[in-house]
Amino acid sequence: MNGNQESEPTINGKTARELALIKFKSGYEDGTIIAQQQHMSSVLGAISFAFFLALFSASTDTLSKPALIASAVLFSASLVSNILIFFLYKTLSGKNEREYIWDIENTTYAGIFKFIALATPILGTFSLVLHFSVPAFIFSVAIGLLGVFTFLLANKQITSRLSKLGAYQRSLLHAERDEDYFKSTEHEFKTRPTAEEFCTSKYDYCLKNQKKQLIGFITLNHQAVVGDVVETAKSGSLSIQRIIHSEETTTLICEKFME
């Protein structure tokens, strides 16, 4: 590593890039990114199905044209690939399978297959435009090249702005644009405890009134906080006003709860 390079600022020991990658991976953990990709696959599959049916209903002479043959092949490939991706997300969108989807998308094979699913409907559309109108095809390609050129200019302008920003601001912008998110291994999927595991933790408390007179003892499945209402067999409902911790026990200072 270059010794003259400034160390990148961090928050809690993590750089802005690492924080952005963790945030992206969290999108798989809570299912939001999976839902978005599932929706996109369903839309592309529906579009491909509609175009393929239109081409299928064309006459035999029309389908002998090279551009239409290419378009039919591309839309059929798009239809199958997007349906497969949709059902993959649909069947593995539960909480226990989301990490498996993340692991699948870490592979090169999944990246290639998703690229095919995205590229084939675009190429099929260009092929269809080429058959019906060469000028329209040329114009569409020109617009596409203009878009690429625009993005390159925008990237150049962003690079120019970066030179005027502070080190931490630069790292933040870099993190938001970084596409190498698959290398992030810092954040692991949380293991969600089952209902039975929740009940294994027991908390013993001593109950006292405002005058610190003993009311009794109670065992709860969850930690108590100020404001909670505790149901007791002898004293009824008690509202927790304060919590006093000591080496021997934890005492809940309570008063009678009035609804």
N, C-alpha and C positions, 0 to 999 in steps of 0.2 A: 504493500500500500504506500502511496506517496506520503512522505513525512511532512510535506508542506501543506497538505490538504487539511482544512479546518475540520475539527470533529463536529459531527452533525448533532444539533440540539436534541434532547430527549425529554420525554415526560414519563415519570415513573420508570426510568431505565429503558424506554422504548422510543425509537425514532418515529417521526411522523409517517414514514413509509410503512413501518411495521404496524402502527396503529390503524392505518388505512386498510392494510391487508387483513388484519384481525376483524375490522368492521365488515369487510366484504365477506369473509368466511362466516361471520355471524348471520349474514343474510341467508346462508344455507341452513344454519342452525335453527333459525326461527321460521324458515320456510318461505320467506318473501321472494327471494330470487328464484327459487324453484317454481313458485306460482307464476312469476313473470315469464319464465322460459316455457312453462307449460302452455300459457296463453299464446305466446308467440308461435309455438309449434302448431297449435290448433288452428290459428289464423292462416299460417302458410299452407297447412294441409288442406284447409277448406278452399283457399284460392287455387291451389294446384288441382284439386278435384274438379272445381268448376271449369277451369281451362281445359283439363283433360277430357271432360265430357263434351265440351264444345268441339274439340278437335276430333273426338271419336265419332261424333255425329256428322262430320264432313264427308263429302263424297270420296270415292276411291281415287279418282283422278287428282283431287286436291291433295290427298295424303301422299301422293307420289312426289310432291315437291320436297327437295332436300331440307329447306328451312322448316317446313311443317313437320317433317319426320324428326328433325333434331328437337323441335319444340315439344313434340309428343313424348319423346324419350326423356327429355329433361323434366317435364312436368310429372311424368309417371315416377321417376326417381325421387323427385321432391315429395310426391304424395306418400310413397312408402316410407321414406326416411323420416319425414315429420310425424307420421302416424306412430312409428316405432318410438321416437323420442317422447311424444305425447304420452303414450301408454307407460313408458318407463317412469316418467315423472308422476303419472297418475297412480301407478301401483306402488311406488316407493316414496310417496310424499308424507308418510306417517313420521312421527317423531323419532321412532327407532331406526328408520331407514335413511334419514337425511344425511347422516355421516357417510353412508355407503354411496349415495349419489355424489357427494363431494369427492370421495376417493376415486370413483369412476371418472369424473371429469378431470382428475389430475393426470390421466393417461393421455398419451399422444393419439391413440386410436379413437377415443371419444372426441377429441378435438377435430380430427380429420372428418369423422362422420357428421359432426355438427356443422362443419364448414360445407360439406356436400349438401346437407339439408337446407342451408341458407343460400348457397350459390346457385343451385339448380333452378329454383323458380325465377331468379333474376335473369339467368342466361336463357331460360325458356321464353321469358317475356321479350327479351331482345331478339331472339330468333323469330318469334311471331311477328314482331314489328318489321323485321327485315323482309319477311315474305310479302306483307301487304304494302309496304312503302319503303323503298330504299332511302329517299330523302328524310323520312321520319326516323329511320334507323341511324342515319348519319347525324341528324340533329340530336337524337337521344345520346349517342356516344359522345358528341361534343359537350352536351350538358354534363355528362358523367366526368369527362376529363376536366371541365371547368370546376366541378365540385372538388376533385382531387387537388387541382391547382390552388383553389381557395383554401383548402385545409392546410396545404403546405405553407401558404402565405401566413395563415393564422398561427401556425406553429412557429414560424420565424418571428412573428410579432410577440408571441408569448415568451420566446427565448430572449428577445430584446428587453422585455419587461422584467424578466427574472434578474437581469444584471443590476436592476435598480432596487431590488427587494432585499430585505434582511435574510440572514442564513436560515432562520426558522421558517419564515414565510416561503422561501424557496423549497425547503424540504416538504412543506405541506402541499404545495402545488405539484411537486414531483410525485408525492405519494398518491394524489388523486388521479394522476394520469398513468401511473405505473401499471402495466398489464401483466407483470410477472408475479401474479398473486398466488400461483400454485406452490411457490417455494416457501410460503409462510407455514411454519410448523409450530409457532409459538402458542397459538390458541388451539386448545383441544375442545371438542364437543363436551358439554357438561353431561355427566351421568345423572339422570333424573331418578331420584329414589321412588320406589313403589309405595303404595299406601301402607303396606305392612312395615316397610322400613321406617316410615314416618312415625309409626307408633312405638318403635323400639326405644326411643329416647324418653326418659322420664326425668322430671324436674321436681325436687322436693322443696317445699316452701313452708316457712313459719308465718302464721297469720296473727297480726296484732292490730288493735284499734289505735285511734289517734293518741290515746294516753299510754300507748305501748304496753297495754295489758294483753296477755295471751288469749287469743281466740281459739287457736288449734293449729293443726298441721294439715297440709294438703299436697297431693302429688298430681302434677299436670303433665300432659303429653307435649306441651309446647311451652316455650319460655314466656313468662308474663312480662307485660310492659305497663307503664303508668297509663291509667285510663281503662284498662281491661276490667271486665266484671267477672268475678269468681263466684260460682254456685257452690254453696256448702250445705251439708245435710242439716246441721244444727242452727247455723246463723243466717241461712238464706243467702240472698245475693249481696255481695260485697264489692265495692268499687275501689280499685287500687289507687292510692294517692301518692305513695312514695315506695321506693325499693331500697332497702339497706342491705349491703353485702358485708359479710364478715368471713373470717377463715373457717368458721364452723358451719354457718348456714346463711341462707338468704331470707330476709324478713320482708314480708309485704305489709305495709301500713295501710289499713283499709278503713272505710266507713260504710255505713249502711247505704245500699244503692236504692235510690228512689226514682222510679220511672216517671 
